Amino acid sequence: MARNITKYFLTVAVVLLVSELAWHSDRLGGFVAALPLATVLALIWLCVENQPEQKISNHARYTFWYGIPTLPMVLAFPVLLPRIGFRPSLSACLLLSLF
């Protein structure tokens, strides 16, 4: 139970950190958001939970391959945002990531 609470706390802390940094500095917020913090935390939790090395390795590999479809999204969003607004831009980018 304590381990789950710790995991939740650290995960929320990362999201809040990125949000607060982005509030003060777009560049710094983007930099921290681009860091693989979630992946590093997930790898640490898998290790702490005594998962097999193959499972940890697979997680890292799949994170790479599933990260590639997000690249067009982060490039398209700044272009679409001033033209069509936030919600339509986000929706279009999410759909773009799926295909």
N, C-alpha and C positions, 0 to 999 in steps of 0.2 A: 504494500500500500504506500509506504513512504517513497519507494522508488518511482511509482507512478506519479505521485505528487511532485517529486523533484523533476521528472521529465516534463510534466505540464508546465511547471514554473519556468524552467529554462526555455521551453518553446515559446511561451508567452513573452518572456523577457527579450528574446531575439526579435520577435515581431514588433514589440513596443520600441525597442532600440532603433530598428530601421525606421519606424514611423516618426519617432522624435527627431532622429538625425535628418530625415527628409524634410521635416518641418522647418528646420533651421538652415539646412544646406542641401540643395538638390543634388549637388555633385557628391557630397559625402554620403547622403542617404542612398544614392544609386550605387556607390562603391560598396557599401556594406551589404546592400541587398544582393549584389552580384557575387559576393563571397559565398562559397558553398557551406554556409553555416548549418543549414538544415541537414545536408548530407553528412557533414562531420558529426553532428549530434546523433543522427540515426546510426552511423557506423559505431560510434561509442556505445550507444544503448544496446546495439546488437552484441557487441563484445561483452559488455557488462552482464548481459542476460545469457552468456555462455552459448551463443549460437555458433554453429559450425563455421569454420573459415570459408567454406564454399558458399554458404548463404550470405555471408558478409561480402565476399567477392562478387557474387551475383548482384547484390544490391548496388554496389558501386558501378558495375558494368551497365546495368539497366538505367541507372540515374543518368549516365552519359547519353545513352541512346534515346531516352525520353526527353532529355534536355534539348536536343537538336531542334525538335519542332517548335520550341518556344522562341528561337532566334528570329524568325520572320515576325512574330508577334511583337517583340520589343522594338523592332525596327519600324513596323507599320503604325504602331500606336501613336507615336509623336506626330506622324504625318496626318493621320486621320483625326486626331483630337480637335485641332482648330477648325477643321472642315465640317465635321458632323456631330461634335459634342462627345461628352464622356461615355454615356451608356451605349450609344450605337458603336463608338470606337471600340470599347471593351468587348462588346458582343461580337463584332466583326473579327477582332483579334483572337478571341477564344475559338471561334469557328475556324479561322485560318490555322490555328494550332492543331485542330482535330484532323485537318486534311492535308 
